Each structure stands twice: as C-alpha cells, then as structure tokens.
Amino acid sequence: MFLPTILARLFAFKASKPLLRGAPPPFLNFRMGLAISLFGFCYLAIGVRLFMLGVTEPPMAGAGLPPPSKARPDIVDRMGRPLARDYPTASVYAEPRRMTNIDEAVEGLTSVFPDLDPADLYKRLNSRAGFAWIKRVTTPEERARLWSLGIPGVGLRDELKRLYPNGRAAAHVLGAVNVDNIGIAGMERWIDAQGLADLRVSGLRIERDSLQPVALSIDLRAQHALADELRKAVTKFSAVAGAGLILDVTNGEVIALVSLPDFDPNIPADALKKDNINRVNVGTFEMGSTFKALNTAMALDSGLFTIRSVLDASSPLRFGRMSIGDFRGQNRPLNVPESFIHSSNIAMGRMALAVGAQRQQAFLKQVGQLDRLTTELPEDAFPQVPKRWSEVTTATVSFGHGIAVTPLQASMAIASMVNGGTLIRPTFVKGAEVEPRIMARDVVSEQTGEALRFLMRLNARVGSGKKADIDGYYVGGKSGTAEKVVRGRYDSNTVLTAFMGVAPAHQPKYLFLTVLDEPKPLKETYGFRTSGWNAVPTTGLIMSRVLPILGVQPDWKEPENPFPSMVAARAWGSNLFAPSQIAARAAALAE
C-alpha cells in the first residue's frame, strides 16, 4: 500500500493544464526515472532473496544450541608423555517445542539412560523451551541406541571431553575441568588464565592441533614411584593421610607431588571431597623438627654460634609453669652437631632465644615462612602464624611448633639453605625462567649452607635419618615429628611425621619430602610412631627408586673433601661419620 501511494503522488499534476506537444517537461522526466529506479530496486531485492532461499538449507533443528565446548591444549610431562588431552564425544539435547509425544520420548530416553529421573525428564520436556540438555557426554553404544530410536525433537551435538589417561597420577597438579571443558582447578585452571579463556570468549574457532602442548615440570615415572611408595606407607602405618614432594633445589621445579587420599580427575566431582585436598600446597601443618634445620642455619648465620658451640641441654627450659624438654634427652651439654642429630628441643630453644624473637621473625619472613606462597596452582593457603611472639613462642617455633606452614613452603625454605642461599619460588612448568621467581638471595652465607649440608649428612649417617641413607647416593636429611592438637591440647599419641632428604648432600640436586599424618606404631617399630620409624625409611625407598630414574648415577666411593670449610670433616678423613666413633668426634668439636 505504501509504494503505490508514492507512485501516485509522483505522477500527480493539475488537470487544468493540458499536456504540451513535443519534448515532455523536465519534471516529468525526473519523476519517471525515479519511479523506474524504485521498481528496479524492489525487484532486485526480491530476486536476491529468492536466490538465497533457493541455494541455502532451511534452519536445522538445534540451531539455538549453546556454543560447543572449546578445545584445550594437551598437557604433557617434562619428557612429553601425555597427562591430559581432549577426545571427541557427543551430548544429547532436546527441543521441547518440537516434541510430538512426550511420553514416548521419556520412555525411550530412560531406556538408553537408566540414570535419568523420568519425572524430572518429563517436566523438562513438557515445556515451551527451545532447548534442554538431556545427557552430557555419551558413549558410542549409547549414541547408537538413541539413534536407532529416532525420537523427534531429540538430537546429538558433537563435543569434547577431557581425558586423563594416567588416572590418579598427578591429579592434584593437573586439577580438573567442568562439563563445558573449562578449567576449574589446578593447572587446568591456570591454563585458562593464560589466555585460553579470552580466546573462548572471543568466539574464535579453537582447534586442538593449533594449540601448543603445555609441558609440566612433573616427571611421570617419578610421580608413579612416589605415589606407589607413599600409598604403601599410608597402608602399612594405618595413616589417615600422606603427602610427598620431589623438588629440584637448583631451579625450583616440582618433579613430583602426591597427596593422599587423591582422586581421579576423570571424575572431577571427587576432587570436592574434603579429604582429597592438596596437602602439599594447601594443607598447613606444624612441621616439627624439620624446622630445626632452619633454626640451626639461622643461629649459625647470626654469628652468635659456630659448629663448635656448646649448648646446655642438661635440664628443660622453663617459662613459668611451662617447660620444654627433649623427647629422648641426653641430659648434658651438647655441641651443635649433637644438638642436630639428637634433635634437642632444649638446645634449639636456647639458640633461638639467643638470636631473639625479632631476628627470628625477620629470618623466617626472609625465607618465605610468614607469607602466603603462590605458584601456578590456584590453590594455596596462608601460614598460621602466632599473633603474639613471646619468649615461649620463640622457643617452640625453633622446633616447628606454634607455626603451621604448607609442606611446599617449608621445602622451598630448606632448598634455599642447601642450594647456596637462593630462595626460589617453586614452579610446575618445565623450563620456567628462574630469575623472575627468585624471592631472595643470600638468605644464608655459603659457609652456613655448607655447615647445614654437613649436619644433614651427619644426621643421615648416624642420626634419625639413617634409615634413608641408601648406598651410593650420599644422602642428607632432617626428620620431624610434631604432636597434633586434639581438643585444644597437644596429643603425644596423635602425630604428624615428616622427613626432608637431599641428594647428594654435598652438592644437592633434589629435595625429597615425605609426610605421614597420624601413623600408627607397629611391632617392628617397637611401639614408636616417630619419623625415624616411618617417614624416613619411606623416603629411602622413594629415593632408591627415583634417583636412577632422574639420571642420578650411584657413586660407591665417598666424595673427597665434601665439606671443605668444615675443619672437623677434614680432620675425620675418609672414614667420615663412622657410627662407632661419632660420640668422640662430635665431642671433639667442642674442644
């Protein structure tokens, strides 16, 4: 109706003026040309539209589907072995508006997918909605059965599902994805934060082959060995949980990380169970006597003590009604090596009190024990630090009580003690640049670092760490047993045991950490539940399996002059740390 009206007005003119012979008036030429142009444009538009309708397909069912799941890069271990990858699958959807017989549809769908609730399914299909998910991720057999039923209004959409071919291996590092292939935990979530999420939002088509695999620092073989030995130990000692870590002290790369109980990332809902937390990265614990390595290094580096210093451990430290004693006290003065291998709480407390609360806090902050440690893993935790730092606090912190940190945090600090004094933020990415991750340099002097390596080797040879002293690898380490708080009080029958071992002790490359939560005493441990009877031998078994895997070859000869600045080490000669002579040699240091 609109176009004829315009044309009528274009040709309207006064009837009282007759047409003239000869050339038509100029205004008439203009109006005729304009009319012809409008007619031509209209017919052209109609023709183009008819052509488009003829060569294109009509809208298909499911045109209103949500965007398909996006591809993710493969995740591989440090040697290129697959840890996570996408594989094609399909999901089932329905378009309720197109349903012809809801009852038959419900009957057919529940016959293929028995886990579906018929009442809920009927409610979703009996609506005017344009789209509804029926089943996310299906097997080929399920799809074939559904296809054979030919239910109107029900279709399949190609999607991607994340597959973790090694099951539980490195689950706490890998994390998980949700049903839309979006990272929700661990390195999967970190990958999204590195730009994958932005690509997804941009609407760009992402193909798996166009994405570079992400290489983790994890070694799958070491991961399996660590998990296997740790699982055996948790079972053997009836522990409620366990955790383990292998850290390259030279660059901060995490070679393996295990936390038990663990989960299968192919079933991401299991990751939400409260017992399945990452105890290495998220759990905070009083690390017990492993902290004595830090305390000893602090004392030596302060200049107030030397390797020959003697501390009175003949009687407990007293603070009013509170006293601090030794688990198996020697009840006599101890020099620094004796204090370390006998793990004397009294001697460590005296060191810390001499250094002072302020310098103790400054040292612990410098080595990252008072602040939250962040890595690529989104999951982390703040340390539990005393609100009031009294003399009692100073003494108890010296042997790992009264302060709770993550095992990864504590491992990072010990690594800085033995690697030359460089505090390196741990990483889970292979080849990550070291320089940006250096948190502090020269946290201890080279001489202090060498003294601590000497003490750790001494402890593995004749002290609480000797069950981890495997032949050919010159192991060093420090054990720790921390009483847990039960109903507001420390309970000597409920403990957390740990051992930090380094190899080789004179030139450390790897740090091994084993943690057992509430291990039980056995007949073969003579009723003891302390670290030397469980966490230490477990670490020895782990080292014996993993060090050859990592290319560390055994050397059956003692290294020559392994601790050159230790006068005692040079004096003791090739028969270093002979158990039969240790008491005399340790005593000689005090002369």
C-alpha positions as CSV (number, residue, x, y, z in Angstrom):
1,M,0.0,0.0,0.0
2,F,2.9,2.3,0.7
3,L,4.6,2.1,-2.7
4,P,1.5,2.8,-4.9
5,T,0.8,5.9,-2.8
6,I,4.3,7.2,-3.5
7,L,3.9,6.5,-7.3
8,A,0.5,8.2,-7.4
9,R,1.9,11.3,-5.8
10,L,4.9,11.3,-8.2
11,F,2.6,11.4,-11.2
12,A,0.1,13.8,-9.8
13,F,-0.3,17.2,-11.6
14,K,-3.0,19.7,-12.3
15,A,-5.6,18.5,-14.8
16,S,-6.4,22.1,-15.8
17,K,-3.1,22.4,-17.6
18,P,-3.2,20.2,-20.8
19,L,-0.1,18.3,-21.9
20,L,2.1,20.1,-24.5
21,R,3.3,18.5,-27.7
22,G,6.9,18.0,-28.3
23,A,9.5,17.2,-25.5
24,P,8.0,16.3,-22.1
25,P,8.5,18.7,-19.3
26,P,11.8,18.2,-17.3
27,F,9.9,17.5,-14.0
28,L,8.1,14.6,-15.8
29,N,11.4,13.0,-16.9
30,F,12.7,13.2,-13.3
31,R,9.6,11.5,-11.9
32,M,9.6,8.7,-14.4
33,G,13.3,8.0,-13.9
34,L,12.8,7.9,-10.1
35,A,9.8,5.5,-10.4
36,I,11.7,3.1,-12.7
37,S,14.7,3.1,-10.3
38,L,12.4,2.3,-7.3
39,F,10.7,-0.5,-9.2
40,G,14.1,-1.9,-10.3
41,F,15.5,-1.9,-6.7
42,C,12.4,-3.7,-5.3
43,Y,12.5,-6.4,-8.0
44,L,16.3,-6.8,-7.5
45,A,15.9,-7.2,-3.7
46,I,13.1,-9.8,-4.2
47,G,15.2,-11.7,-6.7
48,V,18.3,-11.8,-4.4
49,R,16.1,-13.1,-1.5
50,L,14.6,-15.8,-3.7
51,F,18.0,-16.8,-4.9
52,M,19.3,-17.1,-1.3
53,L,16.4,-19.2,-0.2
54,G,17.0,-21.5,-3.2
55,V,20.7,-22.2,-2.5
56,T,20.7,-22.3,1.3
57,E,19.4,-25.0,3.6
58,P,16.5,-24.3,5.9
59,P,17.3,-23.8,9.6
60,M,18.0,-27.2,11.2
61,A,16.8,-28.5,14.5
62,G,19.1,-27.4,17.3
63,A,20.0,-24.1,15.7
64,G,19.6,-22.5,19.1
65,L,22.2,-24.7,20.9
66,P,24.7,-23.1,23.2
67,P,28.2,-22.7,21.7
68,P,30.1,-26.0,21.5
69,S,32.8,-26.9,24.1
70,K,36.2,-25.4,23.1
71,A,39.4,-27.3,22.6
72,R,42.2,-27.3,25.2
73,P,45.9,-27.8,24.8
74,D,47.3,-31.1,25.6
75,I,49.2,-31.3,28.9
76,V,52.4,-33.4,28.9
77,D,55.1,-34.2,31.5
78,R,58.6,-33.0,31.3
79,M,59.5,-35.8,28.8
80,G,56.5,-35.2,26.6
81,R,54.3,-38.1,28.0
82,P,50.6,-37.3,27.8
83,L,48.9,-36.2,31.1
84,A,45.7,-34.7,29.7
85,R,44.1,-34.4,26.3
86,D,40.7,-33.9,24.6
87,Y,38.8,-36.6,22.8
88,P,35.6,-36.3,20.8
89,T,32.2,-37.3,22.2
90,A,28.6,-36.1,21.9
91,S,25.9,-34.9,24.2
92,V,22.1,-35.4,23.9
93,Y,19.7,-32.4,23.8
94,A,16.0,-31.9,23.2
95,E,13.9,-29.2,21.7
96,P,10.6,-29.4,23.7
97,R,8.7,-27.3,21.2
98,R,9.4,-29.9,18.6
99,M,8.3,-32.9,20.7
100,T,5.4,-34.9,19.3
101,N,4.9,-37.4,22.0
102,I,6.5,-36.6,25.4
103,D,5.5,-39.9,27.0
104,E,7.2,-42.0,24.2
105,A,10.3,-39.7,24.4
106,V,10.6,-40.1,28.1
107,E,10.3,-43.9,27.8
108,G,12.9,-44.1,25.0
109,L,15.4,-41.8,26.7
110,T,15.2,-43.6,30.0
111,S,15.7,-46.9,28.3
112,V,19.0,-45.6,26.9
113,F,20.0,-43.7,30.0
114,P,18.6,-45.5,33.1
115,D,20.1,-42.9,35.4
116,L,17.8,-40.2,34.2
117,D,14.8,-39.4,36.5
118,P,11.6,-39.9,34.5
119,A,9.6,-37.3,36.4
120,D,12.3,-34.6,36.1
121,L,12.8,-35.5,32.4
122,Y,9.0,-35.2,31.7
123,K,8.9,-31.8,33.4
124,R,11.8,-30.5,31.2
125,L,10.3,-31.8,28.0
126,N,6.7,-30.7,28.8
127,S,7.5,-27.0,28.3
128,R,7.8,-24.4,25.6
129,A,11.5,-24.1,26.0
130,G,13.6,-24.1,22.8
131,F,16.4,-26.2,24.2
132,A,17.2,-28.6,27.1
133,W,20.2,-30.8,27.9
134,I,19.3,-34.4,28.3
135,K,22.7,-36.1,28.8
136,R,26.2,-34.6,28.7
137,V,28.9,-36.9,27.3
138,T,27.8,-40.2,26.0
139,T,29.4,-43.5,24.9
140,P,29.3,-44.7,21.3
141,E,27.0,-47.5,22.3
142,E,24.5,-45.1,23.9
143,R,24.5,-42.9,20.8
144,A,23.9,-45.8,18.5
145,R,20.9,-47.0,20.6
146,L,19.5,-43.5,20.8
147,W,19.9,-43.0,17.0
148,S,18.0,-46.2,16.3
149,L,15.0,-44.9,18.3
150,G,14.7,-41.8,16.1
151,I,12.9,-39.7,18.8
152,P,11.5,-36.5,17.3
153,G,12.9,-33.4,18.9
154,V,16.0,-35.2,20.3
155,G,19.4,-34.7,18.8
156,L,23.1,-35.1,19.3
157,R,25.8,-32.5,19.5
158,D,29.5,-33.1,18.9
159,E,31.6,-32.1,21.9
160,L,35.0,-32.5,23.5
161,K,35.7,-34.3,26.8
162,R,39.0,-34.1,28.8
163,L,40.7,-37.4,29.2
164,Y,43.4,-38.1,31.8
165,P,45.0,-41.3,30.6
166,N,47.0,-41.9,33.7
167,G,44.1,-41.8,36.1
168,R,45.0,-40.5,39.5
169,A,48.6,-39.7,38.6
170,A,49.4,-36.0,39.4
171,A,45.7,-35.3,40.0
172,H,46.4,-32.5,42.5
173,V,48.7,-30.8,40.0
174,L,46.5,-31.3,36.9
175,G,43.3,-30.3,38.6
176,A,40.1,-30.8,36.6
177,V,37.7,-29.2,34.0
178,N,33.9,-28.9,34.1
179,V,31.4,-30.4,31.7
180,D,32.0,-27.5,29.3
181,N,35.7,-28.2,29.2
182,I,36.6,-25.2,31.3
183,G,39.4,-25.5,33.9
184,I,38.1,-25.3,37.4
185,A,41.2,-26.4,39.4
186,G,44.9,-27.0,39.3
187,M,47.0,-26.4,36.2
188,E,43.8,-26.7,34.0
189,R,42.5,-23.5,35.6
190,W,45.9,-21.8,35.3
191,I,45.9,-22.6,31.5
192,D,42.6,-20.8,31.1
193,A,44.0,-17.8,32.9
194,Q,46.9,-17.7,30.5
195,G,44.7,-16.6,27.6
196,L,42.6,-19.6,26.7
197,A,39.6,-18.1,28.4
198,D,40.0,-14.9,26.4
199,L,40.1,-17.0,23.2
200,R,36.9,-18.8,24.2
201,V,35.0,-15.5,24.9
202,S,36.2,-14.0,21.6
203,G,34.3,-16.6,19.7
204,L,37.3,-17.6,17.6
205,R,37.4,-21.2,16.5
206,I,39.9,-23.1,18.5
207,E,41.3,-26.4,17.2
208,R,43.4,-28.8,19.3
209,D,46.1,-29.0,16.7
210,S,46.6,-25.3,16.7
211,L,47.3,-25.2,20.5
212,Q,50.9,-25.8,21.8
213,P,51.0,-28.5,24.4
214,V,51.8,-27.4,28.0
215,A,54.8,-29.1,29.4
216,L,54.8,-29.5,33.2
217,S,57.9,-30.0,35.3
218,I,56.4,-33.3,36.6
219,D,58.2,-36.5,35.6
220,L,55.5,-39.1,35.2
221,R,57.8,-42.0,36.2
222,A,58.9,-40.3,39.4
223,Q,55.3,-39.4,40.1
224,H,54.3,-43.0,39.9
225,A,57.1,-44.2,42.1
226,L,56.5,-41.5,44.7
227,A,52.7,-42.3,44.7
228,D,53.3,-46.1,44.9
229,E,55.7,-45.9,47.9
230,L,53.7,-43.3,49.7
231,R,50.5,-45.4,49.3
232,K,52.2,-48.4,50.7
233,A,53.4,-46.4,53.7
234,V,50.0,-45.0,54.4
235,T,48.6,-48.5,54.3
236,K,51.4,-50.1,56.3
237,F,51.3,-47.5,59.1
238,S,47.5,-47.0,59.0
239,A,47.9,-43.3,58.5
240,V,44.9,-41.1,57.8
241,A,46.7,-39.3,55.0
242,G,50.1,-38.9,53.4
243,A,51.9,-36.4,51.1
244,G,55.1,-36.4,49.2
245,L,57.2,-34.0,47.1
246,I,60.3,-34.0,44.9
247,L,61.8,-30.6,44.3
248,D,64.8,-29.6,42.1
249,V,66.6,-27.2,44.5
250,T,68.6,-25.6,41.7
251,N,65.6,-24.2,39.8
252,G,62.5,-24.8,41.9
253,E,60.9,-27.2,39.5
254,V,58.5,-29.6,41.2
255,I,59.4,-33.1,39.8
256,A,56.6,-35.0,41.6
257,L,53.8,-34.1,44.0
258,V,51.4,-36.6,45.7
259,S,48.7,-36.1,48.3
260,L,46.7,-39.0,49.7
261,P,43.8,-39.6,49.6
262,D,43.8,-38.5,46.0
263,F,41.1,-38.6,43.2
264,D,40.7,-39.4,39.5
265,P,40.4,-36.2,37.5
266,N,38.3,-38.1,35.0
267,I,35.7,-37.9,37.8
268,P,36.1,-34.2,38.8
269,A,33.3,-34.3,41.5
270,D,35.6,-36.5,43.6
271,A,38.0,-33.5,43.9
272,L,35.4,-31.7,46.0
273,K,35.6,-34.3,48.8
274,K,37.1,-32.6,51.9
275,D,39.7,-35.4,52.4
276,N,41.0,-35.0,48.9
277,I,42.7,-31.6,49.4
278,N,46.2,-31.0,48.1
279,R,48.1,-31.3,51.4
280,V,51.4,-30.2,49.9
281,N,50.1,-26.9,48.5
282,V,47.0,-26.2,50.6
283,G,47.3,-28.0,53.9
284,T,49.1,-26.2,56.7
285,F,50.9,-28.2,59.4
286,E,53.3,-27.8,62.2
287,M,56.3,-29.3,60.5
288,G,58.1,-30.4,63.7
289,S,61.8,-30.9,63.9
290,T,62.3,-30.3,60.2
291,F,62.2,-26.7,61.2
292,K,65.4,-27.3,63.3
293,A,67.3,-27.2,60.0
294,L,66.1,-23.6,59.6
295,N,66.7,-22.7,63.2
296,T,70.3,-24.1,63.1
297,A,71.0,-22.2,59.9
298,M,69.6,-19.0,61.4
299,A,71.8,-19.5,64.6
300,L,75.0,-20.2,62.6
301,D,74.3,-17.3,60.2
302,S,73.8,-14.9,63.1
303,G,77.4,-15.1,64.1
304,L,76.4,-16.0,67.6
305,F,77.1,-19.7,67.2
306,T,79.6,-21.8,65.3
307,I,79.7,-25.5,64.5
308,R,81.7,-25.9,67.7
309,S,79.4,-24.0,70.0
310,V,78.0,-25.9,73.1
311,L,74.5,-25.5,74.5
312,D,73.3,-26.7,77.9
313,A,70.7,-29.4,77.4
314,S,71.1,-30.9,80.8
315,S,67.7,-29.6,82.1
316,P,64.4,-28.4,80.5
317,L,63.7,-24.8,79.5
318,R,61.2,-23.3,81.9
319,F,58.7,-20.5,81.3
320,G,56.6,-20.1,84.4
321,R,54.6,-23.3,84.7
322,M,55.6,-24.4,81.2
323,S,58.7,-26.4,80.4
324,I,60.3,-27.6,77.2
325,G,62.2,-30.9,77.3
326,D,63.7,-33.4,74.9
327,F,62.0,-36.5,73.6
328,R,65.0,-38.7,74.3
329,G,67.2,-36.2,76.1
330,Q,70.9,-36.7,76.6
331,N,70.7,-34.6,79.8
332,R,74.1,-33.0,79.2
333,P,75.7,-30.1,77.3
334,L,75.6,-30.7,73.5
335,N,77.6,-29.1,70.7
336,V,75.8,-28.0,67.6
337,P,76.2,-31.3,65.6
338,E,75.0,-33.3,68.7
339,S,72.1,-30.9,69.1
340,F,71.1,-31.6,65.5
341,I,71.4,-35.4,65.4
342,H,69.8,-35.8,68.8
343,S,67.1,-33.3,67.7
344,S,67.3,-31.4,71.0
345,N,64.4,-29.1,71.6
346,I,66.3,-27.5,74.6
347,A,69.3,-26.7,72.5
348,M,67.3,-25.4,69.6
349,G,65.3,-23.2,72.0
350,R,68.4,-21.8,73.5
351,M,69.7,-20.9,70.0
352,A,66.5,-19.1,69.1
353,L,66.3,-17.2,72.4
354,A,69.9,-16.1,72.0
355,V,69.1,-14.8,68.4
356,G,66.0,-13.1,69.7
357,A,62.3,-13.0,68.6
358,Q,62.8,-10.1,66.3
359,R,65.6,-11.6,64.3
360,Q,63.9,-14.9,64.3
361,Q,60.8,-13.4,62.7
362,A,62.9,-11.5,60.2
363,F,64.7,-14.7,59.2
364,L,61.5,-16.7,58.8
365,K,60.0,-13.9,56.7
366,Q,63.1,-13.7,54.5
367,V,62.8,-17.5,53.7
368,G,59.1,-17.2,53.0
369,Q,57.6,-18.8,56.1
370,L,55.4,-16.0,57.3
371,D,53.6,-15.1,54.0
372,R,51.3,-16.9,51.6
373,L,53.2,-18.8,48.9
374,T,51.7,-18.6,45.4
375,T,52.5,-20.8,42.4
376,E,50.8,-21.6,39.2
377,L,48.4,-23.7,41.1
378,P,45.4,-21.5,42.1
379,E,45.0,-23.4,45.4
380,D,47.2,-22.1,48.2
381,A,47.0,-21.2,51.9
382,F,48.2,-18.6,54.3
383,P,50.5,-19.9,57.1
384,Q,49.2,-19.9,60.6
385,V,51.5,-17.5,62.4
386,P,51.4,-16.7,66.2
387,K,49.6,-13.5,66.9
388,R,51.9,-12.8,69.9
389,W,55.5,-13.6,69.6
390,S,56.6,-14.2,73.2
391,E,59.7,-16.0,74.5
392,V,57.8,-19.2,74.7
393,T,56.8,-18.7,71.0
394,T,60.4,-18.1,70.1
395,A,61.4,-21.3,71.7
396,T,58.6,-23.5,70.3
397,V,58.9,-22.1,66.8
398,S,62.6,-23.2,66.8
399,F,61.5,-26.8,66.7
400,G,58.4,-26.4,64.5
401,H,55.6,-26.0,67.0
402,G,53.4,-22.9,67.2
403,I,53.6,-22.1,63.5
404,A,51.9,-24.0,60.7
405,V,53.0,-23.7,57.0
406,T,52.4,-25.7,53.8
407,P,54.9,-28.5,53.2
408,L,55.7,-26.9,49.8
409,Q,56.5,-23.7,51.7
410,A,58.8,-25.5,54.2
411,S,60.5,-27.4,51.4
412,M,61.2,-24.1,49.5
413,A,63.0,-22.7,52.6
414,I,65.1,-25.8,53.2
415,A,66.0,-25.8,49.5
416,S,67.3,-22.3,49.9
417,M,69.5,-23.4,52.8
418,V,71.3,-26.1,50.7
419,N,71.4,-24.6,47.2
420,G,73.7,-21.7,48.1
421,G,71.3,-19.3,49.7
422,T,68.8,-18.5,46.9
423,L,65.1,-18.7,47.7
424,I,63.3,-19.8,44.5
425,R,59.5,-19.8,44.2
426,P,58.5,-23.4,43.1
427,T,57.0,-23.9,39.7
428,F,55.0,-26.7,37.9
429,V,56.0,-25.5,34.4
430,K,59.0,-27.1,32.7
431,G,61.7,-24.6,31.8
432,A,60.1,-21.7,33.6
433,E,62.5,-18.8,33.9
434,V,64.3,-18.9,37.3
435,E,65.2,-15.2,37.6
436,P,61.6,-13.9,37.9
437,R,61.0,-16.5,40.6
438,I,63.9,-15.6,42.8
439,M,62.3,-14.3,46.0
440,A,65.6,-13.6,47.9
441,R,69.3,-14.1,47.5
442,D,71.9,-14.8,50.1
443,V,69.4,-15.9,52.7
444,V,72.3,-17.6,54.4
445,S,76.0,-17.4,53.7
446,E,77.8,-20.1,51.7
447,Q,79.6,-21.3,54.8
448,T,76.3,-21.6,56.7
449,G,74.8,-23.5,53.8
450,E,77.8,-25.9,53.8
451,A,77.5,-26.4,57.6
452,L,73.9,-27.3,57.3
453,R,74.6,-29.8,54.4
454,F,77.3,-31.2,56.7
455,L,74.8,-31.6,59.6
456,M,72.1,-33.1,57.3
457,R,74.6,-35.7,56.0
458,L,75.7,-36.4,59.6
459,N,72.1,-37.0,60.6
460,A,71.5,-39.4,57.7
461,R,74.7,-41.3,58.6
462,V,74.3,-41.7,62.4
463,G,71.1,-39.8,63.4
464,S,67.4,-40.1,63.0
465,G,67.8,-40.1,59.2
466,K,69.9,-43.2,58.8
467,K,67.1,-45.4,57.5
468,A,67.1,-43.2,54.4
469,D,70.9,-43.5,53.9
470,I,70.8,-45.6,50.7
471,D,74.2,-46.8,49.4
472,G,75.8,-44.8,46.6
473,Y,73.8,-41.5,46.9
474,Y,75.4,-39.7,49.9
475,V,72.0,-38.7,51.4
476,G,71.4,-35.9,53.9
477,G,68.3,-35.0,55.8
478,K,66.3,-34.0,58.8
479,S,63.3,-35.8,60.3
480,G,60.5,-34.2,62.2
481,T,57.7,-35.5,64.5
482,A,55.0,-32.9,65.5
483,E,52.3,-33.6,68.0
484,K,48.9,-32.6,66.7
485,V,46.4,-30.5,68.6
486,V,43.4,-32.5,69.8
487,R,40.6,-30.8,71.7
488,G,42.9,-27.8,72.3
489,R,45.9,-29.7,73.7
490,Y,48.9,-31.4,72.1
491,D,48.4,-35.1,72.0
492,S,51.6,-37.2,72.0
493,N,49.7,-40.2,70.6
494,T,48.5,-38.2,67.5
495,V,51.4,-37.0,65.4
496,L,52.4,-35.9,62.0
497,T,55.8,-37.2,60.9
498,A,58.0,-35.8,58.1
499,F,61.4,-36.2,56.6
500,M,63.3,-33.9,54.3
501,G,66.1,-35.6,52.5
502,V,68.6,-34.1,50.0
503,A,70.8,-35.9,47.5
504,P,73.7,-35.7,47.1
505,A,74.3,-34.0,50.4
506,H,77.5,-32.1,49.4
507,Q,76.1,-30.9,46.1
508,P,72.3,-31.1,46.4
509,K,70.2,-31.5,43.3
510,Y,66.9,-32.9,44.6
511,L,64.9,-32.5,47.8
512,F,62.6,-35.3,48.9
513,L,59.8,-34.7,51.3
514,T,57.6,-37.4,52.9
515,V,54.7,-36.6,55.3
516,L,52.6,-39.2,57.1
517,D,49.5,-38.0,59.0
518,E,48.8,-39.9,62.2
519,P,50.9,-43.0,61.5
520,K,50.4,-45.9,64.0
521,P,53.1,-47.8,65.8
522,L,53.9,-51.3,64.7
523,K,55.6,-54.3,66.4
524,E,58.6,-53.9,64.1
525,T,58.9,-50.2,65.2
526,Y,58.9,-51.3,68.8
527,G,55.9,-49.2,69.5
528,F,57.4,-46.0,68.2
529,R,55.5,-43.8,65.8
530,T,58.2,-41.1,65.3
531,S,59.5,-40.1,61.9
532,G,62.7,-42.2,62.1
533,W,60.5,-45.3,62.0
534,N,58.1,-44.4,59.2
535,A,58.7,-41.3,57.1
536,V,62.4,-41.8,57.0
537,P,62.5,-45.3,55.6
538,T,59.7,-44.5,53.2
539,T,61.8,-41.6,51.8
540,G,64.7,-44.0,51.5
541,L,62.6,-46.3,49.4
542,I,61.4,-43.4,47.3
543,M,65.0,-42.2,46.7
544,S,66.2,-45.6,45.7
545,R,63.6,-45.8,43.0
546,V,63.5,-42.2,41.8
547,L,67.1,-41.1,41.7
548,P,68.1,-43.6,39.0
549,I,65.0,-42.5,37.0
550,L,66.2,-38.9,37.2
551,G,69.6,-39.8,35.9
552,V,71.5,-39.6,39.2
553,Q,74.1,-42.3,39.0
554,P,75.2,-44.0,42.2
555,D,78.8,-43.4,43.3
556,W,80.1,-46.1,45.6
557,K,83.1,-44.0,46.7
558,E,82.8,-41.3,49.4
559,P,83.4,-37.9,47.8
560,E,86.7,-36.3,48.6
561,N,86.6,-33.4,50.9
562,P,82.8,-32.9,50.6
563,F,82.6,-30.0,53.1
564,P,85.9,-28.1,52.7
565,S,85.1,-25.4,55.3
566,M,84.3,-27.9,58.0
567,V,87.6,-28.4,59.9
568,A,86.1,-31.4,61.6
569,A,85.3,-33.0,58.3
570,R,88.9,-32.7,57.1
571,A,90.2,-34.0,60.3
572,W,88.0,-37.0,60.3
573,G,89.3,-38.2,57.0
574,S,87.9,-40.8,54.7
575,N,86.1,-42.8,57.4
576,L,83.8,-39.9,57.9
577,F,80.8,-40.3,60.3
578,A,81.6,-43.9,61.4
579,P,78.9,-44.7,63.9
580,S,81.3,-46.3,66.4
581,Q,83.3,-43.0,66.6
582,I,80.5,-40.4,66.3
583,A,80.3,-39.6,70.0
584,A,84.0,-39.0,70.3
585,R,84.1,-37.0,67.1
586,A,81.1,-34.8,68.0
587,A,82.6,-34.2,71.4
588,A,85.9,-33.2,69.7
589,L,84.2,-30.3,68.0
590,A,83.7,-28.7,71.4
591,E,87.4,-28.8,72.3
